[in-house]
Amino acid sequence: MTAVRIGNASGFYGDRFAAMREMLTGGPLDYLTGDYLAELTMLILGRDRMKDPALGYARTFLRQLEDTIDLALERGVKIVTNAGGLNPEGLAAAIRELNPRVSVAHVEGDDLLHRGFDGALTANAYLGCWGIVECLNAGADVVVTGRVTDASLVVAPAAHHFGWGRDDLDRLAGATVAGHVIECGTQATGGNFAFFTEVADLTHPGFPIAEIAEDGSAVITKHDGTGGTVTVDTVKAQLLYEIGGPRYLGPDVTSRFDTVALTQDGPDRVVITGVTGEAPPDTLKVCVNTLDGFRNGMTFVLCGLDIDAKAALAREQLVDTIGADGLEWTLARTDHADADTEEAASALLHVTIRTPDPKRAKAFSRAAVELALASYPGFTLTSPPGDGSPVGVYRPEYVPQDAVEHVAVLPDGTRAVIAPPNVTAVAPGVVPVEINPVTSGPTKRVPLGTIVGARSGDKGGDANLGVWVRDPAAYPWFAEELTVARLRELLPEARDLDIDRHPLPNLDAINFVLHGLLGKGVAASSRFDPQAKSLGEWLRSRHVDIPEALL
């Protein structure tokens, strides 16, 4: 049986609007997926639902369909998306109203708000692929889900196409890895890539495609003639994005990332083989979002001489007016001595407030503005006063797999209950990796990124940092050099954090999880880079002594 060709047209709520049409017109596809949900997105949709119970889904997706659904029907491309968010039934109804010819099904059961998680605005379990499979088996043209794992959007079409069962763990794991690669869209085709200067055309990168074979192996590619590139390195970078240890836990299968093999198979074609699957865990992860007060922020521009004294005065004045409770200060010394531009002569003093009182959050910004004629010389702010915004806090919870009623609502309205997996397992520890000792030799002090790539991101309050070397000969040095202790030296902001380190020698890589770097998560973090997207680039910019033989 020939491979099934599954494309992706969205990596987040707000991704390129034209991508759906580009994917449908750019070349042959069997399925088109779209990932619209992140932990922060669930919070945004939860606030939408508070204003209007009929909302709670990604409205962008519906607008994209207005322009493309007839094209998808003509070309026989089925669409699978999690754009249903908190209201998949509502989105399914809106699609039927948009075009009555479309056979629409949806998946529900992920919403666990009724279970009474403490303080929850939203509480959604990460469901697996089998509800989607049931909808596709029933002939749906479009399948809408709420919270499912991102990879499930890709695994389900493959499982449906090839008739896989729940015991086909290696096949499911292979498709899961392929799904993980393409679910963030153009991050697999050169977007956010450490070595982006090597990509010939990154102006408008094409979205990725997974050609999945019956045995679960896959080729990652893109439509001919589109921008960007698909190489072992671009695929590897995405493989390392927002993962933990070598065992990647999912509701349908545990995928062993330490068994993945990547091979370049011509221009813009990377083959994924060798993935081993194990039984899934006996629990489902639940994304719980709560509201925790309000936040606001202002930035003072400090120019020229006496930067520290100017910062101290602004701080003293604002604290005197609004009080110190809930204020966080950061002085960014972006100033240069004897600068030839005003901007280069300036530093930035950032201050944020977290408070349960929305009136105090608003008064904070007004108090900063009221200092304009009574503070340090050259007083400037980067923004006018504004209202505070609600603070959302994400936390993971876990429930037994059999405690969730996973339901596929078929095009004719029939409700099919999806049973939990027959076999689950608690993953054992991973055997420690043996690395050959490094031979000594002359070194040169250069940026780590000279030979190391990285990709980083957020998972709640934790940051994930995946790093790899491009030359396998460098891996023994790399694995010996980049210990947890050394990472703390290179990234002082992580000095006091708990850090997990997971070697992946099959990918010449190491993945780190930095617990608590982002506080209570992106919506609550006052950190300069609240989603840790630049953490890897910061690490790559640090200077280290690298053996000259590896340069």
MIFI-923237 format. One record per residue (C-alpha): residue in one letter; z, x, y. Coordinates in steps of 0.05 Angstrom, whole numbers, padded with zeros to 5 digits, always signed. Each point is the difference from the previous one (the first is absolute). Example, Ala and Ser with C-alpha at 12.3 -4.5 7.8 and 13.67 -1.06 7.14 Angstrom:
<recs>
A+00156+00246-00090;S-00013+00027+00069;
</recs>
This chain:
<recs>
M+00000+00000+00000;T-00019+00027+00068;A+00053+00018+00052;V+00024-00054+00047;R-00010+00017+00073;I+00060-00018+00044;G-00001+00013+00075;N+00055-00003+00052;A-00008-00027+00071;S+00070+00004+00029;G+00058+00048-00004;F+00047-00037+00047;Y+00006-00061+00045;G-00041+00023+00059;D-00051+00044-00036;R-00074+00002+00019;F-00022-00072+00010;A-00073+00015-00018;A+00018+00033-00067;M-00009-00062-00042;R-00072-00010+00024;E-00014+00074-00006;M+00023+00001-00072;L-00039-00062-00019;T-00065+00025+00032;G+00007+00074-00015;G-00016-00001-00074;P+00015-00033-00067;L+00071-00025-00015;D+00031-00045-00053;Y+00066-00011+00036;L+00026+00012+00070;T+00075+00008+00012;G+00042+00001+00064;D+00071+00025+00008;Y+00032-00031+00062;L+00074+00006-00016;A+00052+00053+00015;E+00075-00005+00006;L-00007-00005+00075;T-00055-00052-00007;M+00046-00046-00040;L+00048+00002+00059;I-00056-00017+00048;L-00022-00058-00043;G+00072-00023-00008;R+00006-00005+00076;D-00067-00038+00001;R+00028-00049-00051;M+00063-00011+00042;K-00045-00024+00057;D-00046-00042-00044;P+00013-00014-00074;A-00075-00009-00010;L-00011+00074+00016;G+00024+00061-00038;Y-00067+00026-00024;A-00048+00054+00028;R-00043-00040+00047;T-00048+00058+00009;F-00024-00009-00071;L-00020-00072+00013;R-00040+00021+00061;Q-00035+00053-00042;L-00019-00052-00052;E-00032-00044+00053;D-00054+00053+00006;T-00006+00023-00072;I+00018-00053-00052;D-00071-00026-00007;L-00024+00071-00009;A+00052+00013-00054;L-00020-00063-00037;E-00074+00018+00004;R+00014+00069-00028;G+00048-00023-00054;V+00057+00043+00028;K+00069-00028-00015;I+00055+00013+00051;V+00073+00016-00017;T+00051+00009+00056;N+00074-00002+00014;A-00014-00028+00070;G+00039-00063-00021;G+00063+00036+00021;L+00056-00050+00003;N-00046-00060-00006;P-00055+00010-00052;E-00007-00075-00010;G-00012-00010+00074;L-00054+00054+00002;A-00034-00028-00062;A-00003-00068+00033;A-00028+00030+00064;I-00055+00035-00040;R-00020-00066-00033;E-00004-00032+00068;L-00042+00057+00024;N-00050-00007-00057;P+00008-00056-00051;R-00050+00034-00047;V+00049+00057-00013;S+00042-00002-00063;V+00069+00023+00023;A+00062+00015-00040;H+00067+00030+00021;V+00061+00034-00030;E+00071-00018+00018;G+00070+00012-00024;D+00014+00064+00038;D+00039-00035+00055;L+00074+00006-00019;L+00031-00020+00066;H+00033-00059-00036;R+00041+00049-00042;G+00044+00013+00060;F-00008+00074+00014;D+00052+00016+00053;G-00029-00010+00070;A-00072-00001-00024;L-00057-00023+00045;T-00048+00015-00058;A+00011+00018-00073;N-00061+00012-00043;A-00007+00029-00070;Y-00057+00047-00016;L-00039-00038-00052;G-00052+00030-00047;C-00072-00013-00018;W+00002-00056-00051;G+00003-00059+00047;I-00063+00026+00034;V-00032+00009-00069;E+00015-00072-00017;C-00033-00023+00065;L-00062+00042-00013;N-00003-00026-00072;A-00003-00070+00030;G-00062+00018+00041;A+00030+00011+00069;D-00045+00029+00053;V+00059+00019+00044;V+00070+00015-00024;V+00056+00001+00051;T+00069+00029-00015;G+00065+00012+00034;R+00039+00063-00014;V-00030+00036-00060;T-00002+00075-00010;D-00058+00029+00039;A-00033+00029-00062;S+00003-00068-00035;L-00057-00024+00044;V-00045+00051-00036;V+00032-00002-00069;A-00010-00075-00006;P-00076-00001+00007;A-00006+00057-00050;A+00047-00034-00050;H-00039-00065+00008;H-00068+00034-00006;F+00017+00039-00063;G+00048-00050-00032;W+00058+00049-00001;G+00067-00023-00027;R+00070+00017+00020;D+00005+00053-00054;D-00059+00039+00028;L+00048+00045+00038;D-00045+00061+00008;R-00057-00043+00027;L+00047-00037+00047;A+00029+00065+00024;G-00069+00029+00013;A-00019-00060+00041;T+00067+00003+00036;V-00015+00072+00022;A-00069-00020+00023;G+00030-00059+00038;H+00051+00045+00033;V-00056+00045+00024;I-00042-00054+00033;E+00054-00048+00024;C+00008+00038+00066;G-00073-00005+00016;T-00031+00059+00036;Q+00059+00046-00015;A-00039+00013-00065;T-00065+00017+00037;G+00025+00051+00050;G+00045-00041+00046;N+00067+00033+00018;F-00023+00060-00042;A+00035+00067+00012;F-00066+00039-00001;F-00037-00052+00042;T-00040+00053+00038;E-00038+00013-00064;V-00025-00072-00004;A-00071-00002+00027;D+00001-00072+00025;L+00068-00031+00013;T-00021-00043+00059;H-00005-00063-00043;P+00023+00015-00071;G-00022-00048-00055;F+00051-00039-00040;P+00013+00022-00072;I-00025-00028-00066;A+00030+00008-00070;E-00049-00003-00058;I+00048-00014-00058;A-00022+00009-00072;E+00022-00038-00061;D+00047+00057-00021;G+00036-00002+00068;S-00033+00063+00027;A-00030-00007+00069;V-00047+00030+00051;I+00021-00003+00073;T-00060-00004+00046;K-00028-00037+00061;H-00065-00034+00021;D-00058+00048+00010;G-00014+00018+00072;T+00070-00016+00026;G+00043+00050+00037;G+00058+00041-00027;T+00002+00035-00067;V+00030-00008-00069;T+00026+00065-00030;V+00055+00021-00048;D+00042+00017+00061;T-00010-00067+00036;V+00017-00036-00064;K+00059+00045-00014;A+00028-00011+00070;Q+00001-00075-00011;L+00029+00007-00070;L+00060+00035+00031;Y+00009-00054+00054;E+00066-00038-00002;I+00018+00015-00072;G+00064+00024-00031;G+00005+00037-00066;P-00053+00010-00053;R+00015-00068-00031;Y-00032-00052+00047;L+00036-00065-00016;G-00039-00065+00003;P+00011-00071-00025;D-00054+00007-00055;V+00003+00074-00018;T+00034+00065+00016;S-00056+00049+00018;R+00011+00074-00013;F-00025+00037+00062;D+00014+00066-00035;T-00057-00015-00048;V-00054-00014+00052;A-00061+00045-00002;L-00050+00002+00058;T-00071+00027-00006;Q-00056+00003+00052;D-00063-00032-00029;G-00051+00011+00053;P+00001-00019+00074;D+00051-00054+00018;R+00019-00012-00073;V+00068+00019-00029;V+00017-00017-00072;I+00071-00020-00020;T+00017+00010-00073;G+00058+00012-00046;V+00050-00049+00028;T+00055-00019-00048;G+00035-00067+00005;E+00070-00021-00023;A+00036-00066-00002;P+00019-00029+00068;P+00072-00003+00023;D+00042-00061-00016;T+00010-00017+00074;L-00044-00018+00059;K+00008+00031+00068;V+00014-00049+00057;C-00018+00014+00072;V+00057-00029+00043;N-00006-00002+00076;T+00057-00019+00045;L+00007-00005+00076;D+00051+00047+00031;G+00005-00010+00075;F-00049+00023+00053;R-00028+00065+00026;N-00033+00026+00063;G-00022+00068+00025;M-00016+00038+00063;T-00027+00070+00014;F+00018+00041+00061;V-00049+00053+00024;L+00035+00064+00022;C-00045+00048+00037;G+00008+00072+00023;L+00067+00036+00007;D+00070-00018-00025;I-00024-00042-00058;D+00068+00000-00035;A+00037-00019+00063;K-00049-00056+00015;A+00008-00027-00071;A+00075+00003+00006;L+00000-00039+00065;A-00046-00055-00026;R+00043-00006-00062;E+00065-00004+00039;Q-00028-00053+00047;L-00028-00045-00054;V+00064+00004-00042;D+00041-00016+00062;T-00041-00063+00011;I-00013-00026-00070;G+00052+00035-00043;A-00010+00052-00055;D+00003-00048-00060;G-00065-00002-00038;L-00037+00052+00042;E-00039+00057-00033;W-00028+00057+00041;T-00055+00051-00014;L-00022+00054+00048;A-00071+00024-00017;R-00010+00068+00033;T-00075-00007+00010;D+00005+00038+00067;H-00029+00069+00012;A+00022+00050+00053;D-00048+00013+00058;A-00045-00056-00027;D-00069-00011+00030;T+00003-00076-00009;E+00055-00049+00017;E+00000-00027-00071;A+00009+00069-00030;A+00060+00010+00047;S+00035-00063-00025;A+00050-00016-00055;L+00014-00069-00028;L+00069-00031-00007;H-00003-00058-00050;V+00057-00050-00005;T+00004-00060-00046;I+00052-00055-00006;R+00020-00040-00062;T+00044-00060+00016;P+00016-00069-00028;D-00008-00029+00070;P-00072-00014+00023;K+00024-00005+00073;R+00029+00070-00003;A-00064+00027-00031;K-00039-00028+00060;A+00053+00022+00051;F-00005+00071-00028;S-00072+00008+00023;R+00013-00030+00068;A+00059+00046+00009;A-00046+00060-00012;V-00050-00024+00052;E+00056-00012+00051;L+00014+00075+00000;A-00069+00015+00029;L+00023+00018+00070;A+00070+00024-00018;S-00008+00052-00053;Y-00033+00068-00012;P-00058+00025+00043;G-00068-00021-00026;F+00028-00060-00037;T-00055-00034-00042;L+00000-00048-00059;T-00058-00010-00048;S+00006-00076-00003;P+00027-00060+00039;P+00061-00038-00024;G-00008-00049-00057;D+00037-00044-00048;G+00030+00028-00063;S-00033-00012-00067;P+00034-00023-00064;V+00020+00055-00048;G-00019-00009-00073;V+00034+00037-00057;Y-00032+00009-00068;R+00039+00010-00064;P-00022+00000-00073;E+00034-00045-00051;Y-00014-00009-00074;V-00001-00061-00045;P-00014-00007-00075;Q-00074-00012-00016;D+00016-00065-00036;A+00038-00027+00061;V-00065-00010+00040;E-00048-00058-00013;H-00068+00032+00009;V-00051-00056+00008;A-00076-00001+00005;V-00025-00063+00036;L-00071-00008-00026;P-00059-00028+00039;D+00010-00070-00030;G+00074+00001+00019;T+00026+00015-00070;R+00063+00043+00002;A+00002+00054-00053;V+00067+00036-00009;I-00008+00074-00014;A+00050+00026-00051;P+00037+00065+00013;P-00021+00061-00041;N+00020+00001-00073;V+00024+00072+00001;T+00036+00035+00057;A+00034+00067+00003;V+00047+00039+00042;A-00038+00064+00016;P+00031+00063-00028;G+00007+00063+00041;V-00060+00045+00008;V+00001+00066-00036;P+00008+00058+00050;V-00064+00036+00016;E-00006+00073-00018;I-00034+00043+00053;N-00021+00072-00012;P+00036+00051+00043;V-00035+00025+00062;T-00022+00072+00006;S+00018+00036+00064;G-00049+00027+00051;P-00014+00007+00074;T+00007-00064+00041;K-00025-00026+00066;R+00036-00049+00046;V-00046-00059+00012;P+00006-00076+00003;L+00016-00031-00067;G-00059-00046+00010;T-00047+00058-00007;I+00002-00011-00076;V+00041-00065-00006;G-00020-00072+00010;A+00049-00057+00012;R+00005-00074+00008;S+00063-00038+00019;G+00024-00070+00013;D+00058-00049-00002;K+00036-00041-00052;G+00054-00038+00036;G+00048+00051+00029;D-00027+00056-00044;A-00058+00046+00013;N-00049+00023-00053;L-00033+00068+00007;G-00054+00021-00049;V-00026+00071+00005;W-00051+00039-00041;V-00037+00066-00002;R-00075+00000-00005;D-00003+00063-00044;P+00035-00007-00067;A+00015+00075+00002;A+00047-00014+00059;Y+00042-00051-00037;P+00051+00047-00031;W+00015+00030+00069;F+00000-00069+00032;A+00047-00030-00052;E+00048+00059+00007;E-00004+00000+00076;L+00007-00073+00017;T+00068-00018-00028;V+00045-00054+00029;A+00040+00054+00036;R-00063+00030+00030;L-00025-00069+00022;R+00065-00010+00037;E-00011+00066+00037;L-00071-00018+00018;L+00017-00072+00021;P+00068+00005+00034;E+00002-00075+00012;A+00009-00007-00075;R+00054+00053-00006;D+00056-00049-00017;L-00040-00050-00042;D-00002-00011-00075;I-00069+00023-00023;D-00034-00012-00067;R-00052+00051-00023;H-00053-00018-00052;P-00049+00055-00023;L-00068-00025-00022;P-00035+00063-00027;N-00059-00041-00027;L-00016-00013+00073;D+00024+00068+00026;A+00048-00042+00040;I+00073-00016+00016;N+00025-00067+00025;F+00064-00005+00041;V+00040-00062+00018;L+00044+00011+00062;H+00053-00054-00004;G+00022-00030+00066;L-00046+00038+00046;L-00024-00066+00031;G+00068-00032+00005;K-00006-00074-00016;G-00076+00001-00003;V-00060-00002+00046;A+00018-00063+00038;A+00069+00027+00017;S-00013+00074+00005;S+00004+00035+00068;R-00029+00063-00029;F-00061+00030+00037;D-00042-00012-00063;P+00032-00063-00029;Q-00047-00004-00060;A+00001+00075-00017;K-00076+00001+00004;S+00001+00068+00035;L+00055+00031-00042;G-00050+00036-00045;E-00038+00028+00059;W+00065+00026+00030;L+00015+00036-00065;R-00071+00029-00003;S+00009+00028+00070;R+00062+00041-00018;H-00012+00074-00008;V+00019+00033-00066;D-00014+00066-00036;I-00058-00013-00048;P-00025+00053-00049;E-00064+00030+00028;A-00032-00007-00068;L+00003-00076+00009;L-00033+00002+00068;
</recs>
